[in-house]
């Protein structure tokens, strides 16, 4: 089936619409970061950088660490941007841009997010590197995609619905990390369920001037338990990454640099050092 020009927009130079990338521009292993300025903080460790491109908040560097080809790409903030990035990454490897047809042989990308996050459990100190065992989305992204849960995901989702079911107009979704990536890159890291919020302030329980519609949000999420599983941290992309990766047949892991303690009301005095450690750790293990 030929994909229409309005469903898949290709620029006049043959690049994908938002990312401004050609199929040959990306590696099969992709590191995503939120901040465009962080792309260079990752690629400075590459032995060779073969490509630098950028459009809007989407900055891409592709190169080599030793013989391994890697791409690092900024997504910007939020799952609305993840929707763009993941669909366009998938199109770059799995759609023939000449015929506009899905390729017979599909490519599964390895995608690792390096991001920042705030802990919601008192025993997770600032400076921790945390691998998300699951992404739990409080946003609306997956209302628009068909998603099949595994048996384990469904059992955990049942407990999530019981705990959060009183929240009106919020329909959480859940996806597990890729097991292999979790057990290699994330092997000795703290692990837990990461909540992805649709905003930074009230959607993450912050109170500035506007009144929150969900009082005691941090207490609500850090009190959740399902067998031995608990919610460990809050951010704005992981659940979308995990869910779309699974829908599209890719492997994903989110590595979180914990910069804040939401229960102790603290923020790191040296956040760049924590992010740098996350970058080095991922590059050593990827």
Secondary structure as UniProt FT lines:
FT   TURN            5..7
FT   TURN            12..13
FT   TURN            17..19
FT   HELIX           23..25
FT   STRAND          29..33
FT   HELIX           37..43
FT   TURN            44..45
FT   STRAND          48..55
FT   TURN            56..57
FT   STRAND          58..65
FT   TURN            66..67
FT   STRAND          68..74
FT   HELIX           79..94
FT   STRAND          95..96
FT   TURN            97..100
FT   STRAND          101..102
FT   STRAND          110..119
FT   TURN            122..123
FT   TURN            126..127
FT   STRAND          129..137
FT   HELIX           141..144
FT   HELIX           151..164
FT   TURN            165..166
FT   TURN            168..169
FT   STRAND          173..176
FT   HELIX           179..184
FT   TURN            185..188
FT   STRAND          190..196
FT   HELIX           202..204
FT   TURN            215..216
FT   HELIX           217..222
FT   STRAND          225..226
FT   TURN            227..228
FT   STRAND          229..235
FT   HELIX           238..248
FT   STRAND          251..261
FT   TURN            262..265
FT   STRAND          266..267
FT   HELIX           271..285
//
